[in-house]
Amino acid sequence: MKNNVNQPMAIVSAALLIGLSTLLVNVSPVIIGAAGKHEIVTEDKLGLLIAPGLLAVFLICPFMLRWVRVVNWKLLVSAGSLLAALSYVLAAQASSLTGMLICFFFAGIGSGTLYSIGMCCIGDSKHPDRNFGIAAVMQTLTSAVMMYAVPAWIEPAWGFSGLMLVFALLGLVSAVLTFWFPSRGNLSPLAEVLPSPDSAAKDRAIILPWLALLAVYLFFAGVSTLWTYFEIFAYGFNFPEAFVTNTLTIAVLAGGLGAFLPVILGSRYKRLWLIIATNLALMAIVLQLQYAYKQYDFFILSLGFYLCSSMALPYYFAAIASLDYKGKVVVLIPAVIAAAAATGSVIAGPLYALSPAALVIVTCVLVACGLAMHICTELLTKCWAIDAEPATKKAEPKSEQIV
């Protein structure tokens, strides 16, 4: 079927759309680094440069919650792509910090639209664990290319304005994906597999995806707290610039391996145990990073940091999709990711100024809180005897009216 979200090209298009629309967050260290080199803002305000775009993503998602099941997805993808591209073009010409921040805000609206539609498409698919893994791999590939290209080629050759024009070009690439993107999704109501049709059971089921969403916020806020200042954190050890650039690029590629594991494993193993294992490993790695005075140690720990965080996210997302019987809470994942990334970017500067150890400790605390919240969600799911496994996804499409 042309509009089936389970078609391979639809999954690939959604995954690529997610990869392109999340570049602002995923490569924020090199964007902030490029802004710092060209003295766009002072060092203590570099983290604020990303905040307007993240705020826009956060604000657009509640709007998408209402219209994602009504408006044609191809129309939404086209509009979001063009708005993002135009905003980055204007950002390249901005002569003041205020003007640039406004441009980033509208770019975030476009990116948030694309991100929401991509997440909704994959959340509607029959195998969300595997397909969210594919999306994570695509994010890794696009991020790795940009993570290397920005400091090595783009920023030295064209400066910060040239970097913005490259982002505008990528926005136009997103518009091309409408040729393969479905115009609607599949709804797979969890309500049909609830043990009882009474309203109390449905009310309980409504709570669960929101709790899972809160777990994602806490986890990603922790990861973003360290990741936003990761490049500056590395320079704190007086490592050479070439080493830091190569380490960040290879770390992102290592994240691709972590993201690829859910593609291979799918739902063969219990999702909860995989999330627990990756979170515990991540916290152990982060705690060791502050003692990585040797290049070899820092390199290995950097790979582990990105590998574990990239592996955990697809399972977190799939947990939300499997519990979201109305098919709408999953649309808010980009808003939560944006809010978490904004939280991390804002608090990272003051924490690092206090001490690198403070940055590390807060990162671990937030990750631990996210893990605890997810475990609570799983326990409530079992207590209420709600089947939230991927098998509940229906093969036949069922959607609301499309404009």
N, C-alpha and C positions, 0 to 999 in steps of 0.2 A: 504493500500500500504506500502511496506517495507520502501520506501524512503520518505514517507509523513511526513513533519515536524509537522503536526497536530496530529500525533499518540501520545497517552499519554506517552508512554515510551520514545519517542523522546524528548518531552517537559521536562520530568523529567531528562533525561540524560543531556540535554542542561543546565538545571537549576543547576544540581549538578556540571557540568563542570565549570560553572560560579562561583559557590560557592568555589570550590577548587582553581581555578586560581586567585581569588581575595584575598586569605588569606593574602598575603604579605602586602596588603594595609589595609585590614579590621582588622587585629590583630597587626598592626604596633606598638601600644603602648606597648604591652607586649614583642614584639621582641626587641624594643628599650630598654625597661626596662631590659631584660635579657642581652643585650649587655653591658648596663651600669654596671650591677652587676659584670660581668666578665671582665670589663675594656677593652672591645674590642676597644673602642675609648673614647675620653674625652667627657664630657657632652655636650659641645657646638657643637660637631660634630656628635652627635647621629642621628640627622635628616638626615644627608648625607648618612647614611648606607642604607636607603631605596631607595635613589635617582637613583642609576644605574639600578635597576630593573624596576623602573618606566620609566626611559629614554628608556630602551629597548622596553617596551610595546609601547611607543609613536612612536618609529622608525619602529617597525614591522608592525604596522597597515596600513600605506600607501602601503606597499608591499602586504598585504592581500587584500587591495582594488582592486588590479589588478587580483589576482588569486583566490579569494574566490568563484567566479562563474565559474571557469574553472577546478580547481583541486578537486579531490574526497575529500569530507570532512572527511571521515574515515582516509585517509592517513594523512591529516593535523593534526588531533587529535592525532594520534599515534606518529607522529614526534614531535609535541609540548610536549607531555607528557614525552617522553623519554629524550628530551633535558633538560627539567626542572628537572627531577629526577637526571640525571647525574650531572647537575650543582650544585645542593644542596649537593650531595655527595662530590664533590670537595670542596665546601665551608666549609664543616665540617672538611676537612683536611688542609685548608689554614692556613699558618703560618704567613701571613702578611696581613695588612689591604688592600693593593693594590690587592693582590690575591683574597681576599674575595669579594671585589667590582667587580672584573672581573667576578667572578662566579655568583654574583647576576645579573650582566648584561645579561649573557646568560640564566639564569633562567627566567629573564623577557621576553626574546625572546620566550621561550617555553610557558610561562604563557600567554603572549599577543596573541599568536596564538590560544590557547584554548579559551581565553576570546572572541576574535573576532568571532570565529566560533559559540560559544554558543549564543552570542548576535545576530548574523545573523540568526541563526536557529529560535530563538524566534521572532525576528523582522519579519520573513517571515510567521509566523503563523496567523491564522484567528482572534485571539483575543489577540493582543499584550498587552493591559492593564492588563488583567488577568494573562497572562503568564509571563510578566515581574515581576508581583507581586509574582508569584510562584518562580521565580529565586531569587528575593529579600529575600523571606522566606528561601530558601535554603542557601543563603549567611549568613543569620542570624543564622541558626542552626549550620553550620560549624564553623562560627566565634565564637559563644557562647561556643562551645565545646573547641576550641583552646584557647579562652580567659581565660577560667578557668584552662584548663589542663596545659598550659605553665608555669604560675607562681606557680601552686599548685603541679604539679607532674614532668613535663618534665624537666624544667630548674633546679630545685633542685637536681634531680636524675642524669641527664646526661649532664647538662651544655648547653652552647650555641651550641657546636658541635652536641650533641644529638638532639637538636631542629632542626638543619639543616637536620639530617637524617630522622626525622619524616616528614619534608616537602618533602624529596625525596620519601618516601613511599607513600605519598599522590599523588605525580606525577605519580607513577605507577598505583594507583587506577584510575586516569583519563584515562589511556590507556585502562583499562577494559571497559570503557563506549562506546568504538567503536562498541561493539556488538549490541547496541541498537540505536546508533546514525545514522541519515540519511546520505546518501552519497551526497545528493544535497538538494537545497531548492526550495521554490516557489517564483517567482517574481510576484508582484501585482502592475503593473505600475499605478501610479496616473495619468499619461498622458491620460489614457483611460477615465478618468472621468472629465478631464478638460473641461470647458465650451466651449472652442474654440480650434481647432487644430492648430492655428497659432503659429509660433515660439516664438512670444513675450510672450504668455501665458506659454509656456514651460520654457522659460528663467526665468520668475518670479517664477515658481514652483521650479526650481533648487535652488534658493536662500534660500527658506524657511527652508529646513532641516539644512542648514549650520548655520542659525541664531539660530535655536533651539539647535544645537550642542554647540554654543557659550554660550547659557543660561546654559546648563549643566556644562560647564567648570567653569563658574563664581560661580554657586551654590556649586559645589563639592569642589572647591578651598576654599570657605569659611568654609564648614563643616570640611575639612581636616586640616585647619589651627588650629582649636581648638582640633580636635580629635587626631591629632598626639601627642600633648603634654597633652592629657587629664589626663593621669596617674600622670605626674609631676605636672599638675595644681591642682589635688586633694591633692597631698602631700604638696602643698603649704599652705593648711589649717591645716596641722599637723594631718590629719586623720590617724588612724591605718592602717597598710598594709592589714590586713585581710578585713577591711571594704572597702578599695579601690578595692581590687581584686573582692570581691563579688558584689560591685556596678557595676563595668565594665561588669561583666558576666551577671548580671540581666538586665542591660541596653541594652546589645546586644539582649537578649531574648525579651525585650520590643519592640525592633526594629522589631522583627519578627511579633509582633501584628500589627505594623504600615504597614509592607510590606504585611500582609495578608489582609488588608482592600481593596486594589485594586483587590485582587482575588475575594472577596465577591461582591464588588460594580461593578467591571467590567467597563462598559461604561454607567451605569445607570444615573450618574450625570455628569454635565459638567466638563470636565477635567480641564479647566482653573480655575474655582472656587475652586476646590480641591487643586490645586497647590498654589493659592493665600492664602488659609486658612492655609495650612501646613507651608508655608514660614513665614507668619506673626507670627504664634505660635512659630516657631523655633527661630525667632529673639528675641521675648519676653523672651523666656526661656534662651537664651544665655546671654542676658543682666542681668538677675537675678542671673546667676551662680556666678558672681564675689562677690555677697553678701551672698552666701550660707555658712555661717560659722558653721552652725549646720549640723550634719550628716544627719538628716531627710530631711532637705531642699535640701542638695546636692544630696541625693539619688533620691528624686522625680524629681528634675530638670534634672538629668542625664537620667532618664527613658524617660522624655519628649523630650530631645534632640535627642536621638537615634530613638524614635518612629516617630517623625515628619520628620527627615531626611530620614528615611527608607520608609516612606509612599510617600514622594514627588518624589523620584527617579524613580519608575516604571512609573509614569505619564509623567515625563520628557522624559524617553526613548520611551514610546509609542507615544509621540508627534513627535519625530524624525522619528520613523518607519512609521507612518501614512502619513508623508509628503515626505518620501524618495521613489519617484516613480521608481527610478532606482535600488533600493535595495542594494546600496553600501555605502551610507553615514553612515548607521547604523553600518557598520563594523568599523568605526572610533571612535565609542563610547569608546572602551577600551583605545585608544590613548588619548582621551580627558580626561577621568577619570585619567589616569596615569599622564598626564601633570598637571591636577588640584591637584592631590595628591602630586606630586613633588613640586608644587608651595607652597602648604600648609605646607609641611614638612620643606622646606627650610626657609620660612619666619617665621615659628612658633617660632624657637629658638631665633632669635634676638628680636622678638616682646615680648616674655615672659621675656627675659632678661631686656627689657625696663620696662615692667610692665604687670601683668596679665590683667589689663584693656585694654591695647593696643591690646592684643591678642583677647579679646572679641569684641572690636570695629571693628577691621579689619574683623573679621568673619562676623559680621552683615552687614558691608558695601558690602562685596562680595556677600553674599546671596541676599541682596536687589538688587544689580546690575543684578544678574541672573534672579530674578523675573521680573524686568523691561524689560529685553531682551526678556523673554518668552512672556510677555504681548504684546510687539511690534510685535513679530512673529504672534501671534493670530490675532492681528488687521490687519496686512497685509494680512493674509489668508482670512479674511472676506472681506477686501476691494477688493481683486482680485477674490472673489467669487469662491474660491477653496475648494472643499469638502475634508476635511482631517479626516473624522470620520472613525473608525475601520470598518464600513460597506463596505468601498471601497475595503477591502481585498477580494481577490478572493479565492474560495474554491478549484479550480482545479490547480494542480501544473503546473508551466511554468518556465522552467529554461534553462540556456545556456548549451553548451556542457560540459560534464564532462570527464576529462582525466582518 
